[in-house]
Amino acid sequence: MKKTPSGVLGVFSHLDSTLKAIEKLKEEGYKDLRVHSPVPSHEIEKLLEKKVSPVRVFALFGAILGAVSGALLTTATALSWPLITGGKPIISIPPFLIIVFELTILFGGIAVFLGVLLNARLPKISLYHMYEPGFSEDLFGIFVSCEKEQCNSVEEILRSSDAKEVRSEEG
């Protein structure tokens, strides 16, 4: 059975109080924050200092693999069944570029799809254990993973930031 992390969940009605709570928690040294928001917020992203997604690397490697596969496929096909027409070379780059381009796009797209699935850890069968349905409607939430000894100070910070509700859970 998977052990659930201990921590404190603060539920907020307004973005401003959520931002204030994140700032206070960061000042106190709490780094393991999970923020739930009903709308995208650049302010929250900036405060959390999230790293850049590695999906672009998947796209690059997929595109390179596609281009190499397209070049190898067309070249190997032309060399296996040579068809000399009008004295033109067997390996002619301009018509091969169409296949190279198509496979570059195809492999790049598939790699991005797989990269998103891997980085989002999908499929995820169940919701997060402290998830509140209001986070999808109009509420903001901050879950702070912390030790049992730190729960009281985290609860105090969340309440001082105008949290609508504060709950703690022990793992």
MOGIKA-V137984 format. One line per field, one symbol per residue. phi: phi as a letter, one per 40 degrees, with the letter a starting at -180 (. if undefined). A space follows every 10 residues. Layout:
# MOGIKA-V137984
phi: ???
This chain:
# MOGIKA-V137984
phi: .cccccibbb bbcbcccccc ccccccccgc bcbbbbacbc bcccccccfc cccccccdcc cccccccccc cccccccccc bcbcbggccc cbcdcccccc cccccccccc ccdccccccc fccbcbcdcb cbdcccbabb abbbcacdcc ccccdccccc cgccabbbbb c
